[in-house]
Amino acid sequence: MAKLLIVDDELKIREVVREYALLNGYEVTEASDGLEAIQLVETQDFDCIILDIMMPKLDGFSACKQIKKMKDIPVIMLSARQEEYDKLFGFELGVEDYVIKPFSPKELMARVKVILDRGRSKENQILKFDGLAIDIDGRSVSVDGQKVNLTPKEIDLLLYMVKNKNIALSRMKLLEEVWDYDYFGDDRTVDTHVKMLRHNLGKYRDFIVTVRGMGYKFEA
């Protein structure tokens, strides 16, 4: 069930959006200003945020800027203002969509669905093991939302082990497949790369399991 955060200082708007969101099967959390929204994002995960611009304490633009620094959550901006400048500024902040008040709740939910479907399609290309995320096509790795810097060979090694998850792989097999040639010599190069890889994976280092007398396997 996708989780939405509705942020608007107008109670009636929150009530209407919440009603339609619930009808569409979404879980809903509400906030009445930007500061409250930031506090909720700090402690909870959301799949999409519907965020008003004109609010007390902290406006939607400022809240969006802070939220995007913390987490990559898609944002739909709501506003009674139709100036092109506002729309362009919102898109520069990373806003996915911009909806003008008054709006159709049905259309808003349709826009939410498009964004969520787009996110799911992207997630299909990303393997997740607890807080470890591996972007296969993008060849990038993040730990608890923070991108880690791996060498190309470390990424090759991790991807190969993940694609063969739970399979014990000998050092020689890893050399042949990851280094892409028959390696005649010291197979400790695998141990060295595994050591560096484990260091970069931090608390998820134990996903790479040592198979005594043989090699390694990825187990999560």
Summary of the structure (lengths in Angstrom):
residues: 220
radius of gyration: 22.6
end to end distance: 24.0
largest distance: 71.9
contacts: 652
relative contact order: 0.09
helix: 46%
strand: 22%
